[in-house]
């Protein structure tokens, strides 16, 4: 691996490791195969209903979901309501959050006729896969997962059993529908790796002649780490996010409050000028332009000119989403029906997979 390659940076200014760059290469190879034969791929991804979706979600994953759906991939989106309690003490507002996720998905282009949307809590057979899957991983493997460590540290909670086994639960999500591709951001690579391990160990132990589960491949976003308005990774917990459902006025107010620095000459430098570069990255994502080119255009206009450009660009980008979302929200009964239908489809798939698992383990006593 060349020194130049090792020093590539994410949009948030963090260095890309050699292992990440290797994963990105594998991702690109998988994506090329998917585009050539989309019908041979099943995708699963999803979100926890802990709040509204933001631009980081859109560019990090949702855009890829829509593209896969439209290519003809068998696409599935889980609303991971059980995983809310991995690091939170309440499920307040969870029902509202779930329905708002469906609104945002559909406003972004997800078609419920082509993509199955469902919730954890409505699919018992999928969650029952946790029991055999937990027997396939060691405690040491669970403790080594860097995402679990970072989520525990950021939450300030003690390590609960559910948080420790979070990656195994995600393996259930992915494998119950035999997903073989998972579009993710950089932080979730370890989860896909443990899913691959679980699939391989189950097949080797219980079904070596007729493997039940595929070993899914990660498809990494072209924007694997998207900065929020303060230069850190965009996150609901940091309060640095532009929500997809925010009004034009709310968006303008949030951007206006964001920090820049005292240098009036606007340059794109994620390491030394993270706040300025975060705004430029946001503008670049929504306009499709190079952030450095935008910086050169603004020049000595200072932070005020930069914020004005970002506000205009973001609001123009989000206008069609807001319009579509408002239209969908006028008929929430239909949104509930879509979720109900998705849950029914997921149950049928999960029951069939669980039957296959029980058969492979010799536990189908009643058939």
DRENKENU-543206 format. One record per residue (C-alpha): residue number from 1; residue in three letters; x, y, z. Coordinates in nm, 2 decimals, padded with zeros to 4 digits. Layout:
BEGIN
R   n res     c1     c2     c3
R NUM ALA      X      Y      Z
...
***
This chain:
BEGIN
R   n res     c1     c2     c3
R   1 UNK  00.00  00.00  00.00
R   2 UNK  00.15  00.33 -00.11
R   3 UNK  00.21  00.62  00.13
R   4 UNK -00.02  00.83 -00.08
R   5 UNK -00.30  00.58 -00.06
R   6 UNK -00.26  00.54  00.31
R   7 UNK -00.30  00.92  00.36
R   8 UNK -00.64  00.95  00.18
R   9 UNK -00.89  01.12  00.40
R  10 UNK -01.27  01.09  00.45
R  11 UNK -01.49  01.38  00.40
R  12 UNK -01.47  01.44  00.78
R  13 UNK -01.09  01.47  00.76
R  14 UNK -01.00  01.14  00.91
R  15 UNK -00.74  00.92  00.76
R  16 UNK -00.85  00.61  00.56
R  17 UNK -00.67  00.30  00.69
R  18 UNK -00.52  00.04  00.47
R  19 UNK -00.79 -00.21  00.59
R  20 UNK -01.06  00.04  00.50
R  21 UNK -00.92  00.10  00.15
R  22 UNK -00.90 -00.28  00.10
R  23 UNK -01.27 -00.30  00.20
R  24 UNK -01.36 -00.02 -00.04
R  25 UNK -01.19 -00.21 -00.32
R  26 UNK -01.39 -00.52 -00.24
R  27 UNK -01.70 -00.31 -00.22
R  28 UNK -01.64 -00.16 -00.56
R  29 UNK -01.59 -00.51 -00.71
R  30 UNK -01.92 -00.63 -00.56
R  31 UNK -02.10 -00.32 -00.68
R  32 UNK -01.98 -00.39 -01.04
R  33 UNK -02.12 -00.75 -01.02
R  34 UNK -02.44 -00.62 -00.88
R  35 UNK -02.49 -00.37 -01.16
R  36 UNK -02.43 -00.64 -01.41
R  37 UNK -02.67 -00.89 -01.25
R  38 UNK -02.90 -00.70 -01.00
R  39 UNK -03.16 -00.97 -00.98
R  40 UNK -02.91 -01.21 -00.82
R  41 UNK -02.86 -00.98 -00.52
R  42 UNK -03.07 -00.93 -00.20
R  43 UNK -02.99 -00.62  00.01
R  44 UNK -03.08 -00.54  00.37
R  45 UNK -03.00 -00.23  00.56
R  46 UNK -03.19 -00.01  00.80
R  47 UNK -03.20  00.25  01.08
R  48 UNK -03.28  00.28  01.45
R  49 UNK -03.59  00.50  01.50
R  50 UNK -03.42  00.73  01.75
R  51 UNK -03.51  01.05  01.56
R  52 UNK -03.54  01.20  01.22
R  53 UNK -03.31  01.12  00.93
R  54 UNK -03.05  01.37  00.81
R  55 UNK -02.83  01.45  00.51
R  56 UNK -02.57  01.21  00.64
R  57 UNK -02.82  00.92  00.62
R  58 UNK -02.92  01.03  00.27
R  59 UNK -02.57  01.04  00.12
R  60 UNK -02.43  00.77  00.34
R  61 UNK -02.69  00.50  00.26
R  62 UNK -03.04  00.60  00.15
R  63 UNK -02.93  00.72 -00.19
R  64 UNK -02.76  00.38 -00.25
R  65 UNK -03.08  00.20 -00.14
R  66 UNK -03.29  00.38 -00.39
R  67 UNK -03.03  00.31 -00.67
R  68 UNK -03.03 -00.06 -00.59
R  69 UNK -03.41 -00.07 -00.57
R  70 UNK -03.43  00.09 -00.91
R  71 UNK -03.17 -00.14 -01.06
R  72 UNK -03.39 -00.44 -00.97
R  73 UNK -03.21 -00.57 -00.66
R  74 UNK -03.44 -00.74 -00.40
R  75 UNK -03.42 -00.45 -00.14
R  76 UNK -03.52 -00.47  00.23
R  77 UNK -03.52 -00.20  00.50
R  78 UNK -03.55 -00.28  00.87
R  79 UNK -03.66 -00.02  01.12
R  80 UNK -03.47 -00.15  01.41
R  81 UNK -03.70 -00.06  01.70
R  82 UNK -03.57 -00.32  01.94
R  83 UNK -03.22 -00.18  01.90
R  84 UNK -03.33  00.16  02.04
R  85 UNK -03.30  00.01  02.38
R  86 UNK -02.94 -00.10  02.34
R  87 UNK -02.83  00.23  02.48
R  88 UNK -03.15  00.42  02.58
R  89 UNK -03.37  00.40  02.88
R  90 UNK -03.69  00.50  02.71
R  91 UNK -03.90  00.42  02.40
R  92 UNK -04.08  00.76  02.42
R  93 UNK -04.18  00.89  02.07
R  94 UNK -04.08  00.56  01.91
R  95 UNK -04.41  00.52  01.72
R  96 UNK -04.38  00.86  01.58
R  97 UNK -04.02  00.81  01.49
R  98 UNK -04.10  00.48  01.30
R  99 UNK -04.37  00.65  01.09
R 100 UNK -04.14  00.94  01.02
R 101 UNK -03.87  00.70  00.89
R 102 UNK -04.12  00.56  00.64
R 103 UNK -04.21  00.91  00.53
R 104 UNK -03.85  01.00  00.48
R 105 UNK -03.77  00.68  00.30
R 106 UNK -04.06  00.72  00.06
R 107 UNK -03.99  01.09  00.00
R 108 UNK -03.64  01.00 -00.09
R 109 UNK -03.76  00.75 -00.35
R 110 UNK -03.81  00.42 -00.17
R 111 UNK -04.11  00.24 -00.34
R 112 UNK -04.30  00.00 -00.10
R 113 UNK -04.40 -00.21 -00.41
R 114 UNK -04.03 -00.28 -00.47
R 115 UNK -03.88 -00.25 -00.12
R 116 UNK -03.99 -00.43  00.19
R 117 UNK -04.00 -00.20  00.50
R 118 UNK -04.06 -00.36  00.84
R 119 UNK -03.99 -00.34  01.21
R 120 UNK -03.80 -00.57  01.44
R 121 UNK -04.07 -00.60  01.70
R 122 UNK -04.32 -00.73  01.45
R 123 UNK -04.11 -01.02  01.33
R 124 UNK -04.07 -01.28  01.61
R 125 UNK -03.90 -01.55  01.40
R 126 UNK -03.63 -01.31  01.29
R 127 UNK -03.54 -01.23  01.65
R 128 UNK -03.55 -01.60  01.75
R 129 UNK -03.24 -01.65  01.53
R 130 UNK -03.05 -01.48  01.80
R 131 UNK -03.04 -01.80  02.01
R 132 UNK -02.85 -02.02  01.77
R 133 UNK -02.64 -01.73  01.64
R 134 UNK -02.52 -01.64  01.99
R 135 UNK -02.37 -01.99  02.02
R 136 UNK -02.15 -01.92  01.72
R 137 UNK -01.95 -01.63  01.86
R 138 UNK -01.73 -01.60  02.16
R 139 UNK -01.75 -01.33  02.43
R 140 UNK -01.40 -01.21  02.33
R 141 UNK -01.52 -01.16  01.97
R 142 UNK -01.81 -00.95  02.09
R 143 UNK -01.59 -00.74  02.32
R 144 UNK -01.35 -00.67  02.04
R 145 UNK -01.61 -00.50  01.82
R 146 UNK -01.50 -00.14  01.79
R 147 UNK -01.85 -00.01  01.71
R 148 UNK -01.99 -00.15  02.03
R 149 UNK -01.71  00.01  02.23
R 150 UNK -01.76  00.35  02.07
R 151 UNK -02.14  00.34  02.12
R 152 UNK -02.11  00.24  02.48
R 153 UNK -01.86  00.53  02.54
R 154 UNK -02.08  00.79  02.36
R 155 UNK -02.40  00.68  02.54
R 156 UNK -02.24  00.69  02.89
R 157 UNK -02.43  00.37  02.98
R 158 UNK -02.30  00.05  03.13
R 159 UNK -02.25 -00.23  02.88
R 160 UNK -02.58 -00.41  02.86
R 161 UNK -02.62 -00.76  02.73
R 162 UNK -02.82 -00.62  02.44
R 163 UNK -02.55 -00.37  02.34
R 164 UNK -02.28 -00.64  02.36
R 165 UNK -02.48 -00.87  02.13
R 166 UNK -02.59 -00.58  01.90
R 167 UNK -02.38 -00.72  01.61
R 168 UNK -02.54 -01.06  01.65
R 169 UNK -02.88 -00.91  01.63
R 170 UNK -02.78 -00.73  01.32
R 171 UNK -02.66 -01.06  01.18
R 172 UNK -03.02 -01.19  01.23
R 173 UNK -03.15 -00.88  01.04
R 174 UNK -02.92 -00.95  00.75
R 175 UNK -02.94 -01.33  00.73
R 176 UNK -03.31 -01.39  00.79
R 177 UNK -03.38 -01.27  00.44
R 178 UNK -03.06 -01.43  00.29
R 179 UNK -02.92 -01.08  00.21
R 180 UNK -02.59 -01.10  00.03
R 181 UNK -02.51 -00.73  00.01
R 182 UNK -02.53 -00.46  00.29
R 183 UNK -02.48 -00.09  00.20
R 184 UNK -02.32  00.07  00.50
R 185 UNK -02.10  00.35  00.63
R 186 UNK -01.74  00.30  00.74
R 187 UNK -01.83  00.24  01.11
R 188 UNK -02.05 -00.06  01.04
R 189 UNK -01.78 -00.27  00.86
R 190 UNK -01.72 -00.48  01.18
R 191 UNK -02.09 -00.58  01.20
R 192 UNK -02.08 -00.72  00.84
R 193 UNK -01.76 -00.91  00.93
R 194 UNK -01.92 -01.08  01.23
R 195 UNK -02.23 -01.16  01.01
R 196 UNK -02.01 -01.33  00.76
R 197 UNK -01.85 -01.52  01.05
R 198 UNK -02.18 -01.63  01.18
R 199 UNK -02.31 -01.74  00.84
R 200 UNK -01.99 -01.94  00.77
R 201 UNK -01.99 -02.11  01.11
R 202 UNK -02.36 -02.20  01.10
R 203 UNK -02.32 -02.35  00.75
R 204 UNK -02.00 -02.55  00.85
R 205 UNK -02.16 -02.68  01.17
R 206 UNK -02.51 -02.76  01.08
R 207 UNK -02.55 -02.76  00.70
R 208 UNK -02.21 -02.82  00.53
R 209 UNK -02.36 -02.99  00.22
R 210 UNK -02.64 -02.74  00.16
R 211 UNK -02.54 -02.40  00.30
R 212 UNK -02.84 -02.20  00.43
R 213 UNK -02.68 -01.86  00.46
R 214 UNK -02.48 -01.65  00.22
R 215 UNK -02.17 -01.46  00.35
R 216 UNK -02.29 -01.10  00.27
R 217 UNK -02.06 -00.84  00.12
R 218 UNK -02.04 -00.47  00.24
R 219 UNK -02.11 -00.20 -00.01
R 220 UNK -01.95  00.12  00.11
R 221 UNK -02.09  00.46  00.04
R 222 UNK -01.90  00.69 -00.19
R 223 UNK -01.92  00.93  00.11
R 224 UNK -01.82  00.69  00.39
R 225 UNK -01.79  00.95  00.66
R 226 UNK -02.00  01.27  00.63
R 227 UNK -01.91  01.57  00.85
R 228 UNK -02.17  01.76  01.04
R 229 UNK -02.18  02.13  01.07
R 230 UNK -01.91  02.13  01.34
R 231 UNK -01.66  01.92  01.15
R 232 UNK -01.73  01.60  01.34
R 233 UNK -01.91  01.31  01.19
R 234 UNK -02.28  01.40  01.12
R 235 UNK -02.48  01.25  01.40
R 236 UNK -02.82  01.31  01.57
R 237 UNK -02.65  01.28  01.91
R 238 UNK -02.40  01.57  01.83
R 239 UNK -02.68  01.80  01.72
R 240 UNK -02.48  01.89  01.41
R 241 UNK -02.72  01.75  01.15
R 242 UNK -02.94  01.89  00.88
R 243 UNK -03.26  01.69  00.90
R 244 UNK -03.43  01.58  00.57
R 245 UNK -03.76  01.70  00.71
R 246 UNK -03.64  02.03  00.83
R 247 UNK -03.81  02.34  00.69
R 248 UNK -03.61  02.59  00.48
R 249 UNK -03.62  02.83  00.78
R 250 UNK -03.50  02.57  01.03
R 251 UNK -03.22  02.48  00.79
R 252 UNK -03.11  02.84  00.74
R 253 UNK -03.11  02.90  01.12
R 254 UNK -02.89  02.59  01.18
R 255 UNK -02.64  02.68  00.91
R 256 UNK -02.62  03.04  01.03
R 257 UNK -02.53  02.92  01.39
R 258 UNK -02.25  02.69  01.27
R 259 UNK -01.89  02.79  01.35
R 260 UNK -01.63  02.89  01.09
R 261 UNK -01.31  03.07  01.18
R 262 UNK -01.14  03.41  01.16
R 263 UNK -00.98  03.37  00.82
R 264 UNK -01.20  03.54  00.55
R 265 UNK -01.03  03.35  00.27
R 266 UNK -01.23  03.03  00.23
R 267 UNK -01.03  02.72  00.16
R 268 UNK -01.10  02.35  00.17
R 269 UNK -00.88  02.19  00.44
R 270 UNK -01.05  01.92  00.64
R 271 UNK -00.76  01.88  00.88
R 272 UNK -00.68  02.24  00.97
R 273 UNK -01.02  02.40  00.90
R 274 UNK -01.28  02.13  00.99
R 275 UNK -01.58  02.36  01.04
R 276 UNK -01.53  02.56  00.72
R 277 UNK -01.45  02.23  00.53
R 278 UNK -01.76  02.07  00.67
R 279 UNK -01.98  02.34  00.53
R 280 UNK -01.80  02.31  00.19
R 281 UNK -01.84  01.93  00.19
R 282 UNK -02.22  01.97  00.26
R 283 UNK -02.24  02.22 -00.03
R 284 UNK -02.04  01.98 -00.25
R 285 UNK -02.27  01.69 -00.18
R 286 UNK -02.59  01.86 -00.25
R 287 UNK -02.46  02.04 -00.57
R 288 UNK -02.24  01.76 -00.70
R 289 UNK -01.95  02.01 -00.71
R 290 UNK -01.59  01.98 -00.58
R 291 UNK -01.57  02.15 -00.24
R 292 UNK -01.23  02.30 -00.33
R 293 UNK -01.39  02.46 -00.64
R 294 UNK -01.67  02.61 -00.43
R 295 UNK -01.41  02.75 -00.18
R 296 UNK -01.22  02.91 -00.47
R 297 UNK -01.54  03.07 -00.60
R 298 UNK -01.62  03.22 -00.26
R 299 UNK -01.26  03.33 -00.21
R 300 UNK -01.24  03.62  00.03
R 301 UNK -01.62  03.64  00.09
R 302 UNK -01.57  03.50  00.44
R 303 UNK -01.80  03.29  00.65
R 304 UNK -02.11  03.49  00.57
R 305 UNK -02.08  03.42  00.20
R 306 UNK -02.00  03.06  00.26
R 307 UNK -02.31  03.01  00.48
R 308 UNK -02.53  03.19  00.23
R 309 UNK -02.41  02.95 -00.04
R 310 UNK -02.46  02.64  00.17
R 311 UNK -02.81  02.75  00.28
R 312 UNK -02.92  02.82 -00.07
R 313 UNK -02.77  02.49 -00.20
R 314 UNK -02.92  02.27  00.07
R 315 UNK -03.26  02.43  00.05
R 316 UNK -03.28  02.38 -00.32
R 317 UNK -03.17  02.02 -00.28
R 318 UNK -03.42  01.94 -00.01
R 319 UNK -03.72  02.12 -00.17
R 320 UNK -03.85  01.82 -00.37
R 321 UNK -03.81  01.60 -00.06
R 322 UNK -04.00  01.84  00.16
R 323 UNK -04.28  01.86 -00.10
R 324 UNK -04.31  01.49 -00.14
R 325 UNK -04.29  01.43  00.23
R 326 UNK -04.57  01.68  00.30
R 327 UNK -04.79  01.51  00.04
R 328 UNK -04.74  01.17  00.19
R 329 UNK -04.80  01.29  00.55
R 330 UNK -05.15  01.40  00.45
R 331 UNK -05.25  01.03  00.45
R 332 UNK -05.09  00.86  00.75
R 333 UNK -05.33  00.56  00.73
R 334 UNK -05.17  00.46  00.40
R 335 UNK -04.82  00.49  00.57
R 336 UNK -04.94  00.25  00.85
R 337 UNK -05.08  00.01  00.59
R 338 UNK -04.75  00.01  00.40
R 339 UNK -04.57 -00.08  00.73
R 340 UNK -04.83 -00.35  00.81
R 341 UNK -04.78 -00.51  00.47
R 342 UNK -04.41 -00.50  00.50
R 343 UNK -04.43 -00.67  00.84
R 344 UNK -04.65 -00.94  00.70
R 345 UNK -04.40 -01.01  00.42
R 346 UNK -04.11 -01.01  00.66
R 347 UNK -04.29 -01.26  00.89
R 348 UNK -04.34 -01.50  00.60
R 349 UNK -03.97 -01.49  00.51
R 350 UNK -03.85 -01.52  00.87
R 351 UNK -04.08 -01.81  00.95
R 352 UNK -03.94 -02.00  00.64
R 353 UNK -03.58 -01.93  00.74
R 354 UNK -03.64 -02.03  01.10
R 355 UNK -03.79 -02.36  00.98
R 356 UNK -03.48 -02.42  00.77
R 357 UNK -03.26 -02.35  01.07
R 358 UNK -03.45 -02.58  01.29
R 359 UNK -03.44 -02.85  01.03
R 360 UNK -03.06 -02.81  00.99
R 361 UNK -03.02 -02.83  01.37
R 362 UNK -03.24 -03.14  01.40
R 363 UNK -03.50 -02.95  01.60
R 364 UNK -03.81 -02.99  01.38
R 365 UNK -03.98 -03.23  01.63
R 366 UNK -04.34 -03.13  01.53
R 367 UNK -04.30 -03.19  01.16
***
